[in-house]
């Protein structure tokens, strides 16, 4: 049986590192940082660990609010979504994960499957 993306990325420890590195980038981006101004980042990191793990076929179930509900008030534009995804791809490329470009795109693709819920709330950001 083939390893899941969750296993190939390195499991919970690697996803935790990914989320920490990724949100450092996102919070340094002046066009994205305002979306996180009043966000409890420890809670967001826990929810993202669940979300990433579930999306990558890990043993963790997402227990957060539906994405539509969580993002409804944000009115996020497509350019924000594109920046967010670019930061994620760059994090996957730079954070020492031993992944091929194909695996990186597969991870982005899995998470993009979740954007329809968010995009119906605004115009598209998973996060």
N, C-alpha and C positions, 0 to 999 in steps of 0.2 A: 504494500500500500504506500502511495506517495505521501510525503510529508505535507502538512497543511502550510499555508503561508505563515500562520502563527508560529509553527515550529521552525520554518526556514528562516524567519526573521530573528529567532532566538528566544521566543517565549515571553513571559511576563516581564522579566528583567530588561530585555531589549526594548520591549514596547514602552516600558516606563522611561527608559533613557531617551527613546525616540520622542515621546511626548514632552519631556523636559526640554530637550534641545529645540524641538519644533516651536514650542511656545516662547522660548527665548527669542527666536527669530520673529515670530508673529508680534510679540509685544514691542519689539524694536521698530516695527514697521509703522510709520506715522499714519498710514491710511487704514490700518487694521486695529491698532492699539485702542482707539476710542470705543470699539465694541466691547472691550474687556475692562473698561474703567471701573465699573461697580461689581465685577464678577469675583466671587470667592474662588481664587485660583486653585486651592487644594481640592475643593469639590469638583471643579472643572476637570482637573487632572484625573481624579478618580473616575468620573463619568467617561472621559476620553479613553482611559485604560479599558473600561468595559466595552465601549463602542468599537475601538480598534480591535480588541480581542475577539469580540463576537463577529465582526466583519471579516476577520482573517481566519475564521474557523477554529478559534481557540475555545478552551473549556469555560470561558466566562460569559455570563448572560448580561445583556444591557438592562439595567434597572432604572434608568433615568426617565424623565418625562419624554413624551413623543417629541421628535425633532420639530415638528410644526409648532407645537405649543412653546417649546423652548426658544424658538427663533422668531416667532410671530411679530414681536414688537421691534425688531432690529432694522427692517427695511434695507437689507444688504443687497448691493448691486453686483452685477456680473463681474465687473472689474475687481471687486473685493474677493469674490470667489476665486478668480484666476490667480490673484496674488497669494491667497491662502494655499491653493494647490501647488503653486510654484515653490513656496516655502517648504511644503511637505516633501516635494520631490527632491529639493536641494538638501533637506535634512536626511532623507534616505540615502542620498548620494555621498554626503560629507560626514555622516556620523559614525563611520566605521562599520556599517553593516555590510556583510559580504553578500550582496545581492546583485543580480544582473539588472540591466536596464529593463528587460522584460518583466522581471519580478517587481521592480519599482512601479512600472506601469500597471501591473496587475493589482498591486496594493492600492494605487490611486483609483483604478477602475472599481475595485470593490467598495471603496469609500464613496465614490461618485454615485453608486447605486442608491445611496442614502440621500442624495441631494434633492430628489424630487419633493420629498416632504419639506425640506427647508426652502426650496425655491417656491413652493406654493405659498409659503409664509412671506417671503420677500422676493428676492431674485437670486438666491443661491449661495449659501456658505455653510459648509459643514463645520461646526466648531463650537 
